[in-house]
Amino acid sequence: MAKLTLRAESSSCLFSHSTGSQPSSFVSTLGRRSLIRFPPKHNLEFRVFCSIKEKESVRETKRVNGLPVDKLQRAGSGSGSDSEGESGLNSGSGEVGFDWDWPPWNSVPQRYKLIGTTSLAFVICNMDKVNLSIAIIPMSHQFGWSSSEAGLVQSSFFWGYALSQLPGGWLAKIFGGRKVLEFGVLTWSLATALVPLVAGFTPGLVLSRILVGIGEGVSPSAATDLIARTIPLEERSRAVAFVFGGLSVGSVAGFLLAPPLIQNLGWESVFYIFSFLGIAWYLGFQFLEGQASWVGESIPRSQSTDVKKTWSTEELGDSLKGVPWKAFFQSQAVWAMIYAHFCGSWGHYTCLAWLPTYFSEELNLNLTEAAWVSILPPLASIFVTSIASQFADSLISSGVQTTTVRKICQTIAFLSPAACMTLSSVDLGLPHWEVVGILTGGLALSSFALSGLYCTHQDMSPEYASILLGITNTVGAVPGIIGVALTGILLDSTHSWSISLFIPSIFFYLTGTVVWLAFASSKPQTFSKGD
């Protein structure tokens, strides 16, 4: 009969194990670390650390058959009475060990912790963005809004989103993306909770959505700063895809959760619950930031910034003046990024805001069914994003020029949805569900932009990547203001989804492709003020 006993002592942790007539002296305590030794036929060893401090005292390990082996114990297995017994038990076999670390994230490299938590923030970000796309349907019925009024309410988010882009990029450069991201998440979460309280008062509702836009607007620049300073070039496509891919996950989660919440608890519940998730993320991030392993782990000096410095008002003003604004706008590549961002955002934001309504009216679906269909494009985008990032990084690793890779990916991101929207806007007599499939495929392939346009800022200048994204994202937010509202106005006047939603997007996708192929570049630039 097998038995397992555990005894905790002040200086060590001790396990013992015995099976039948097997000797019970398989246990060896080395300093503050304990081992469980088994006969050769078991070939197992467990290392248990009593604390993080004890873990840090462990010497360098090597790997045998893919598992860690402690050199010191192998070297010392021939000395001492315990060692003599152990040498006989371990003859002809390696000592295989498993580290039992707690908390589990202690052994995760710093840059992966930052990327993981940033991606989670982006999941919540898009949940708070798409919640209104679903809630707008019952809210319009309750408050008697027309399509134009609903478009105005939805577009107000992008007013704040556009206003916060450049400040977000500048603040990320000065204080670091981590602090700016914390501010953004807390701001948009608190503002989301205000929406139900002011929904009956249109100016108050618009203001609350502007505040949500301000909080979410600083987040892309914060994430770009983190990636540019902590992730090497050969991992950058995957890092960008993982972080910004959180937006697609957030869209899926928002479209999945919003309908049942609205039907069972009312549309107000969506804003309260999603707001709570953002506040919980903020508190969790504060906890992680307080851990020694989170803050203390260093990154390469060339990629790091001192975000703990105290800045005076005069120093902040000087840092803003030190940004080479003129050099930015003298670069053709920067203008290519600006226009490409505008074009991509037009198609993305108008579809994000109006697809649930389109599916509801065109397919005669109820709220839940329309939301489920709206999940398909972002759900497919998650799959495409993983393929695109691996594709881009593999090309770069094999020696293909970075500019060429970015152009290929962005061209796919533009031409694919343009072709699919063309098929959807032309009356070919296709069943509605085939139209849904075509749109899903096109919008999913637009995620190649995460390995195209969205990597170019870091490629061009890691130092100014957050500010460059702030510039392009400011212009990229304009379609959210104009395009979303214009779609509602055109829909009221023409009653045609092709004219109001698809044709403008097709135009910008095609012209954006031409400009991107002609002028885009990922060549590193210094952007000195003397340029």
Secondary structure per residue as TSV (DSSP state, phi and psi in degrees):
chain	resnum	aa	ss	phi	psi
A	1	M	-	360.0	125.7
A	2	A	-	-82.5	144.4
A	3	K	E	-141.3	151.8
A	4	L	E	-132.0	123.6
A	5	T	E	-119.6	152.2
A	6	L	E	-133.3	129.6
A	7	R	E	-131.1	124.6
A	8	A	E	-99.5	127.4
A	9	E	-	-119.1	169.4
A	10	S	S	-67.4	-29.6
A	11	S	S	-111.8	-3.2
A	12	S	-	-161.8	165.8
A	13	C	E	-112.5	134.6
A	14	L	E	-127.7	124.6
A	15	F	E	-111.0	147.6
A	16	S	E	-135.5	148.9
A	17	H	E	-146.0	138.7
A	18	S	E	-144.7	147.6
A	19	T	-	-135.3	118.1
A	20	G	T	57.5	-125.2
A	21	S	T	-91.9	6.8
A	22	Q	S	-64.8	142.3
A	23	P	-	-62.8	148.1
A	24	S	S	-94.2	9.6
A	25	S	-	-94.4	34.3
A	26	F	-	-82.1	-0.8
A	27	V	E	-96.2	134.2
A	28	S	E	-132.3	131.1
A	29	T	E	-110.5	117.8
A	30	L	E	-111.6	102.7
A	31	G	T	61.3	-119.9
A	32	R	T	-101.5	11.4
A	33	R	E	-123.4	142.9
A	34	S	E	-117.1	147.8
A	35	L	E	-123.2	147.2
A	36	I	E	-112.6	118.4
A	37	R	E	-106.8	142.0
A	38	F	-	-124.2	162.2
A	39	P	-	-61.3	166.3
A	40	P	T	-54.7	-33.0
A	41	K	T	-69.2	-24.2
A	42	H	T	-83.6	-41.9
A	43	N	-	52.5	46.4
A	44	L	-	-129.9	148.8
A	45	E	E	-149.2	134.1
A	46	F	E	-116.6	131.2
A	47	R	E	-106.5	127.7
A	48	V	E	-119.4	123.9
A	49	F	E	-101.5	132.0
A	50	C	S	-78.6	-18.5
A	51	S	S	-161.1	166.3
A	52	I	H	-62.6	-37.2
A	53	K	H	-61.5	-40.2
A	54	E	H	-65.5	-36.4
A	55	K	H	-60.4	-38.6
A	56	E	H	-71.2	-15.7
A	57	S	T	-86.1	-4.6
A	58	V	-	-70.8	135.3
A	59	R	-	-72.7	172.4
A	60	E	-	-60.4	138.7
A	61	T	E	-112.7	158.1
A	62	K	E	-116.1	178.3
A	63	R	E	-123.2	135.0
A	64	V	E	-127.2	124.3
A	65	N	T	55.4	34.9
A	66	G	T	82.2	3.1
A	67	L	E	-124.4	148.8
A	68	P	E	-70.3	142.5
A	69	V	E	-131.3	129.8
A	70	D	E	-82.9	121.3
A	71	K	H	-64.7	-40.9
A	72	L	H	-61.5	-41.8
A	73	Q	H	-70.2	-33.4
A	74	R	H	-66.9	-38.1
A	75	A	H	-72.5	-33.8
A	76	G	G	-95.0	9.0
A	77	S	G	-71.9	-10.7
A	78	G	G	-99.0	4.5
A	79	S	S	-117.9	148.2
A	80	G	H	81.6	160.0
A	81	S	H	-64.7	-40.8
A	82	D	H	-66.6	-36.8
A	83	S	H	-66.9	-35.2
A	84	E	H	-63.1	-43.7
A	85	G	H	-65.0	-36.8
A	86	E	H	-71.1	-34.2
A	87	S	H	-65.4	-35.1
A	88	G	H	-68.8	-37.8
A	89	L	H	-70.4	-31.9
A	90	N	H	-100.5	5.8
A	91	S	T	-62.8	133.3
A	92	G	T	79.0	6.7
A	93	S	S	-144.1	152.0
A	94	G	-	-83.5	160.8
A	95	E	-	-96.4	108.8
A	96	V	-	-94.3	134.5
A	97	G	-	-130.5	157.5
A	98	F	-	-130.2	126.0
A	99	D	E	-81.2	130.4
A	100	W	E	-106.7	90.8
A	101	D	-	-98.8	139.5
A	102	W	S	-144.5	132.5
A	103	P	S	-65.7	154.3
A	104	P	G	-63.9	-21.2
A	105	W	G	-83.9	-1.3
A	106	N	G	-62.7	-33.3
A	107	S	G	-88.8	0.0
A	108	V	S	-82.1	131.7
A	109	P	-	-57.4	149.4
A	110	Q	H	-54.6	-44.8
A	111	R	H	-66.3	-29.7
A	112	Y	H	-75.0	-33.3
A	113	K	H	-62.0	-46.4
A	114	L	H	-62.7	-44.4
A	115	I	H	-65.5	-41.0
A	116	G	H	-64.5	-47.1
A	117	T	H	-70.0	-33.0
A	118	T	H	-66.1	-41.3
A	119	S	H	-62.1	-39.9
A	120	L	H	-63.7	-38.7
A	121	A	H	-61.2	-37.4
A	122	F	H	-71.0	-29.0
A	123	V	H	-61.1	-50.0
A	124	I	H	-65.2	-34.6
A	125	C	H	-55.5	-51.3
A	126	N	H	-76.3	-23.7
A	127	M	H	-61.6	-41.4
A	128	D	H	-76.7	-13.7
A	129	K	H	-87.0	-43.0
A	130	V	H	-85.2	-12.5
A	131	N	H	-58.3	-35.1
A	132	L	H	-72.1	-27.8
A	133	S	H	-61.5	-32.0
A	134	I	H	-88.6	-45.8
A	135	A	H	-67.5	-21.2
A	136	I	H	-62.4	-26.5
A	137	I	H	-67.4	-55.9
A	138	P	H	-69.6	-30.0
A	139	M	H	-66.1	-39.4
A	140	S	H	-63.3	-39.7
A	141	H	H	-66.9	-40.7
A	142	Q	H	-68.9	-42.5
A	143	F	H	-99.7	0.3
A	144	G	T	68.8	38.5
A	145	W	-	-81.6	142.8
A	146	S	-	-83.4	176.2
A	147	S	H	-61.8	-37.2
A	148	S	H	-64.7	-42.7
A	149	E	H	-68.6	-38.9
A	150	A	H	-64.6	-38.3
A	151	G	H	-63.9	-38.0
A	152	L	H	-63.9	-43.7
A	153	V	H	-63.3	-44.0
A	154	Q	H	-69.3	-35.0
A	155	S	H	-73.8	-19.8
A	156	S	H	-62.0	-28.1
A	157	F	H	-54.7	-41.4
A	158	F	H	-77.6	-14.0
A	159	W	H	-64.3	-50.2
A	160	G	H	-67.4	-35.2
A	161	Y	H	-62.2	-42.0
A	162	A	H	-70.6	-40.2
A	163	L	H	-65.7	-27.9
A	164	S	T	-95.1	-2.0
A	165	Q	H	-65.6	-57.3
A	166	L	H	-64.9	-46.6
A	167	P	H	-57.1	-38.3
A	168	G	H	-64.2	-42.3
A	169	G	H	-64.4	-41.9
A	170	W	H	-67.2	-44.3
A	171	L	H	-64.5	-36.2
A	172	A	H	-64.9	-37.6
A	173	K	H	-68.0	-36.1
A	174	I	H	-81.1	-51.5
A	175	F	H	-99.7	-10.4
A	176	G	-	95.4	145.4
A	177	G	H	-63.0	-27.6
A	178	R	H	-63.0	-48.7
A	179	K	H	-66.4	-40.0
A	180	V	H	-66.1	-38.0
A	181	L	H	-63.3	-42.1
A	182	E	H	-57.7	-46.8
A	183	F	H	-60.3	-43.5
A	184	G	H	-62.5	-46.8
A	185	V	H	-62.9	-44.7
A	186	L	H	-64.9	-40.1
A	187	T	H	-64.0	-50.8
A	188	W	H	-70.1	-28.6
A	189	S	H	-69.5	-45.1
A	190	L	H	-65.9	-38.7
A	191	A	H	-67.3	-34.7
A	192	T	H	-62.2	-38.1
A	193	A	H	-67.0	-19.6
A	194	L	H	-79.2	-22.1
A	195	V	H	-54.4	-50.8
A	196	P	H	-63.8	-27.7
A	197	L	H	-73.4	-25.2
A	198	V	H	-119.5	10.4
A	199	A	T	-60.0	-33.0
A	200	G	T	-77.5	-8.0
A	201	F	S	-116.9	101.0
A	202	T	H	-54.7	-46.4
A	203	P	H	-58.8	-39.2
A	204	G	H	-66.9	-39.3
A	205	L	H	-63.7	-44.7
A	206	V	H	-60.9	-42.8
A	207	L	H	-63.9	-41.0
A	208	S	H	-64.2	-38.8
A	209	R	H	-71.4	-30.5
A	210	I	H	-63.1	-41.4
A	211	L	H	-65.7	-37.7
A	212	V	H	-60.7	-42.8
A	213	G	H	-63.7	-37.9
A	214	I	H	-63.5	-45.0
A	215	G	H	-63.2	-44.3
A	216	E	H	-75.4	-23.8
A	217	G	H	-69.5	-30.3
A	218	V	T	-80.8	-14.5
A	219	S	H	-69.5	-43.2
A	220	P	H	-59.4	-40.6
A	221	S	H	-66.6	-38.6
A	222	A	H	-62.1	-44.3
A	223	A	H	-65.9	-40.1
A	224	T	H	-62.9	-39.3
A	225	D	H	-62.9	-44.3
A	226	L	H	-60.2	-46.0
A	227	I	H	-66.6	-44.7
A	228	A	H	-62.8	-32.6
A	229	R	H	-95.5	-12.9
A	230	T	H	-123.3	-15.2
A	231	I	S	-112.2	126.7
A	232	P	-	-68.3	161.0
A	233	L	H	-55.5	-42.8
A	234	E	H	-70.5	-11.9
A	235	E	H	-108.9	-1.0
A	236	R	H	-68.5	-41.1
A	237	S	H	-60.4	-42.1
A	238	R	H	-69.0	-37.6
A	239	A	H	-64.8	-46.0
A	240	V	H	-62.1	-43.9
A	241	A	H	-63.2	-39.8
A	242	F	H	-68.5	-43.2
A	243	V	H	-69.1	-56.8
A	244	F	H	-73.4	-20.0
A	245	G	H	-64.7	-20.2
A	246	G	H	-60.0	-25.1
A	247	L	H	-63.9	-41.8
A	248	S	H	-66.0	-41.4
A	249	V	H	-62.2	-40.2
A	250	G	H	-63.6	-38.3
A	251	S	H	-63.2	-44.4
A	252	V	H	-61.6	-47.6
A	253	A	H	-62.7	-41.4
A	254	G	H	-64.3	-44.8
A	255	F	H	-68.1	-28.7
A	256	L	H	-75.7	-43.3
A	257	L	H	-83.7	-32.6
A	258	A	H	-62.1	-49.1
A	259	P	H	-58.6	-49.9
A	260	P	H	-64.8	-34.1
A	261	L	H	-64.2	-43.6
A	262	I	H	-64.8	-43.7
A	263	Q	H	-70.2	-30.2
A	264	N	H	-99.6	-32.1
A	265	L	H	-121.1	-4.4
A	266	G	-	95.7	156.7
A	267	W	H	-66.0	-22.8
A	268	E	H	-63.4	-31.5
A	269	S	H	-62.6	-31.4
A	270	V	H	-59.0	-44.3
A	271	F	H	-72.0	-38.6
A	272	Y	H	-67.1	-45.9
A	273	I	H	-69.7	-44.3
A	274	F	H	-65.9	-34.0
A	275	S	H	-63.4	-41.4
A	276	F	H	-60.5	-38.9
A	277	L	H	-61.1	-41.5
A	278	G	H	-65.9	-41.3
A	279	I	H	-66.1	-38.3
A	280	A	H	-63.3	-39.8
A	281	W	H	-60.9	-44.0
A	282	Y	H	-61.0	-45.2
A	283	L	H	-66.3	-40.9
A	284	G	H	-64.1	-38.3
A	285	F	H	-65.7	-37.1
A	286	Q	H	-63.6	-39.4
A	287	F	H	-63.7	-47.4
A	288	L	H	-63.0	-38.6
A	289	E	H	-66.2	-25.0
A	290	G	T	-81.4	-10.2
A	291	Q	S	-77.0	140.8
A	292	A	H	-61.4	-40.2
A	293	S	H	-69.9	-21.9
A	294	W	H	-78.6	-46.3
A	295	V	H	-84.9	-37.0
A	296	G	H	-78.8	-21.5
A	297	E	-	-67.5	129.7
A	298	S	-	-91.7	157.8
A	299	I	-	-120.6	165.1
A	300	P	-	-52.5	137.2
A	301	R	G	-58.0	-36.8
A	302	S	G	-66.9	-17.9
A	303	Q	G	-108.9	2.5
A	304	S	-	-108.7	161.1
A	305	T	-	-133.9	153.4
A	306	D	-	-88.3	98.7
A	307	V	T	-91.0	1.1
A	308	K	T	-94.8	-1.8
A	309	K	-	-67.4	142.8
A	310	T	-	-90.7	124.2
A	311	W	-	-105.8	133.3
A	312	S	-	-85.0	167.2
A	313	T	H	-60.5	-39.8
A	314	E	H	-65.7	-40.5
A	315	E	H	-67.0	-37.7
A	316	L	H	-63.9	-40.6
A	317	G	H	-64.5	-40.8
A	318	D	H	-65.2	-36.9
A	319	S	H	-66.1	-34.7
A	320	L	H	-68.9	-39.5
A	321	K	H	-67.5	-27.5
A	322	G	T	-74.0	-9.2
A	323	V	S	-72.9	128.0
A	324	P	-	-77.3	68.0
A	325	W	H	-58.4	-43.5
A	326	K	H	-62.1	-42.2
A	327	A	H	-63.8	-36.4
A	328	F	H	-57.0	-51.0
A	329	F	H	-83.4	-0.9
A	330	Q	T	-92.2	-5.1
A	331	S	-	-93.4	124.3
A	332	Q	H	-62.7	-34.9
A	333	A	H	-64.8	-36.6
A	334	V	H	-66.2	-42.6
A	335	W	H	-64.8	-34.0
A	336	A	H	-64.3	-41.0
A	337	M	H	-64.4	-40.8
A	338	I	H	-61.4	-48.9
A	339	Y	H	-70.3	-38.8
A	340	A	H	-62.9	-38.5
A	341	H	H	-65.3	-40.8
A	342	F	H	-60.7	-47.0
A	343	C	H	-64.8	-45.5
A	344	G	H	-64.9	-37.0
A	345	S	H	-69.4	-31.8
A	346	W	H	-59.9	-50.6
A	347	G	H	-67.0	-39.5
A	348	H	H	-69.5	-48.8
A	349	Y	H	-72.2	-37.9
A	350	T	H	-67.2	-38.7
A	351	C	H	-71.0	-38.6
A	352	L	H	-61.4	-38.5
A	353	A	H	-80.2	-35.4
A	354	W	H	-109.9	-12.4
A	355	L	H	-60.0	-42.6
A	356	P	H	-57.9	-40.9
A	357	T	H	-67.9	-40.2
A	358	Y	H	-59.6	-48.7
A	359	F	H	-64.7	-36.8
A	360	S	H	-65.3	-43.7
A	361	E	H	-79.7	-42.3
A	362	E	H	-73.7	-35.5
A	363	L	H	-103.2	0.2
A	364	N	T	54.6	46.1
A	365	L	-	-95.7	152.2
A	366	N	-	-79.2	-178.2
A	367	L	H	-59.5	-47.1
A	368	T	H	-66.0	-44.6
A	369	E	H	-65.2	-40.9
A	370	A	H	-62.6	-39.3
A	371	A	H	-66.8	-40.1
A	372	W	H	-63.3	-41.3
A	373	V	H	-66.4	-35.9
A	374	S	H	-67.5	-18.5
A	375	I	H	-69.1	-29.1
A	376	L	H	-57.7	-48.1
A	377	P	H	-60.0	-50.3
A	378	P	H	-66.4	-31.1
A	379	L	H	-65.3	-44.3
A	380	A	H	-66.4	-30.5
A	381	S	H	-64.0	-34.2
A	382	I	H	-60.3	-43.9
A	383	F	H	-66.2	-45.8
A	384	V	H	-64.9	-38.0
A	385	T	H	-59.7	-42.9
A	386	S	H	-64.8	-37.5
A	387	I	H	-69.4	-44.3
A	388	A	H	-62.4	-42.4
A	389	S	H	-66.6	-42.5
A	390	Q	H	-64.4	-40.5
A	391	F	H	-61.1	-46.9
A	392	A	H	-67.0	-47.0
A	393	D	H	-65.2	-35.5
A	394	S	H	-67.9	-37.2
A	395	L	H	-64.8	-43.6
A	396	I	H	-64.3	-42.7
A	397	S	H	-64.3	-29.2
A	398	S	T	-84.0	-1.0
A	399	G	T	107.1	-0.3
A	400	V	-	-69.5	138.8
A	401	Q	-	-58.8	139.5
A	402	T	H	-59.6	-41.0
A	403	T	H	-60.2	-41.8
A	404	T	H	-62.4	-42.2
A	405	V	H	-63.4	-44.4
A	406	R	H	-64.7	-37.2
A	407	K	H	-67.8	-40.9
A	408	I	H	-61.5	-49.2
A	409	C	H	-63.8	-42.3
A	410	Q	H	-70.8	-33.1
A	411	T	H	-63.3	-42.7
A	412	I	H	-61.1	-40.9
A	413	A	H	-65.1	-27.2
A	414	F	H	-92.7	-47.5
A	415	L	H	-72.5	-30.8
A	416	S	H	-63.7	-53.3
A	417	P	H	-67.6	-30.0
A	418	A	H	-62.4	-44.5
A	419	A	H	-65.7	-41.7
A	420	C	H	-70.6	-36.0
A	421	M	H	-69.1	-33.3
A	422	T	H	-61.6	-45.4
A	423	L	H	-63.6	-35.6
A	424	S	H	-74.6	-30.6
A	425	S	H	-83.5	-21.3
A	426	V	S	-87.9	136.1
A	427	D	-	-78.3	91.8
A	428	L	-	-100.5	4.4
A	429	G	-	72.7	20.9
A	430	L	-	-74.6	145.2
A	431	P	-	-60.4	152.6
A	432	H	H	-58.2	-38.0
A	433	W	H	-71.1	-26.2
A	434	E	H	-70.4	-36.9
A	435	V	H	-62.2	-41.1
A	436	V	H	-60.6	-43.0
A	437	G	H	-63.8	-40.7
A	438	I	H	-65.0	-46.6
A	439	L	H	-63.2	-39.6
A	440	T	H	-60.0	-46.0
A	441	G	H	-62.7	-43.9
A	442	G	H	-65.8	-46.5
A	443	L	H	-68.3	-32.4
A	444	A	H	-65.6	-43.0
A	445	L	H	-67.9	-19.3
A	446	S	G	-65.3	-13.6
A	447	S	G	-69.0	-10.5
A	448	F	G	-60.1	-17.7
A	449	A	G	-61.9	-26.6
A	450	L	G	-66.7	-21.5
A	451	S	G	-105.0	5.5
A	452	G	T	-115.7	-97.2
A	453	L	H	-53.7	-46.2
A	454	Y	H	-72.7	-11.2
A	455	C	H	-95.4	-16.7
A	456	T	H	-67.8	-32.3
A	457	H	H	-60.4	-45.8
A	458	Q	H	-69.6	-38.2
A	459	D	H	-61.2	-43.3
A	460	M	H	-72.6	-42.0
A	461	S	-	-161.8	96.7
A	462	P	T	-56.9	-33.6
A	463	E	T	-65.3	-41.1
A	464	Y	T	-110.1	18.2
A	465	A	H	-59.4	-42.1
A	466	S	H	-66.7	-36.8
A	467	I	H	-71.9	-39.9
A	468	L	H	-61.3	-42.1
A	469	L	H	-67.0	-34.7
A	470	G	H	-60.7	-39.7
A	471	I	H	-65.5	-52.0
A	472	T	H	-69.2	-34.8
A	473	N	H	-72.9	-27.5
A	474	T	H	-61.7	-48.1
A	475	V	H	-68.2	-35.6
A	476	G	H	-67.1	-19.4
A	477	A	H	-81.5	-17.4
A	478	V	H	-59.0	-42.2
A	479	P	H	-59.0	-30.2
A	480	G	H	-65.4	-33.0
A	481	I	H	-79.4	-52.1
A	482	I	H	-82.2	-49.2
A	483	G	H	-63.6	-44.9
A	484	V	H	-64.7	-44.2
A	485	A	H	-68.9	-40.9
A	486	L	H	-63.7	-35.6
A	487	T	H	-60.2	-42.7
A	488	G	H	-65.5	-39.7
A	489	I	H	-65.5	-46.2
A	490	L	H	-63.9	-35.5
A	491	L	H	-67.0	-38.7
A	492	D	H	-65.6	-35.9
A	493	S	H	-88.5	-32.8
A	494	T	H	-107.7	-23.6
A	495	H	-	56.1	29.3
A	496	S	-	-123.9	120.0
A	497	W	H	-70.6	-31.2
A	498	S	I	-62.4	-46.8
A	499	I	I	-72.9	-40.4
A	500	S	I	-80.9	-34.8
A	501	L	I	-109.5	-47.1
A	502	F	I	-87.0	-48.0
A	503	I	H	-60.2	-45.6
A	504	P	H	-59.6	-39.5
A	505	S	H	-65.2	-41.6
A	506	I	H	-59.6	-44.1
A	507	F	H	-57.8	-47.2
A	508	F	H	-72.1	-34.1
A	509	Y	H	-62.0	-43.1
A	510	L	H	-70.5	-45.9
A	511	T	H	-68.5	-33.6
A	512	G	H	-64.3	-36.4
A	513	T	H	-62.4	-44.8
A	514	V	H	-61.5	-48.2
A	515	V	H	-64.4	-41.1
A	516	W	H	-64.4	-45.2
A	517	L	H	-67.0	-30.7
A	518	A	H	-80.7	-36.0
A	519	F	H	-126.4	-11.6
A	520	A	-	-67.3	147.6
A	521	S	-	-155.8	141.5
A	522	S	-	-108.2	12.6
A	523	K	-	-64.1	129.5
A	524	P	-	-59.1	136.6
A	525	Q	-	-130.4	144.3
A	526	T	-	-83.9	-30.0
A	527	F	-	53.7	42.4
A	528	S	-	-70.1	153.8
A	529	K	T	-66.7	-16.4
A	530	G	T	-85.4	-6.1
A	531	D	-	-65.6	360.0
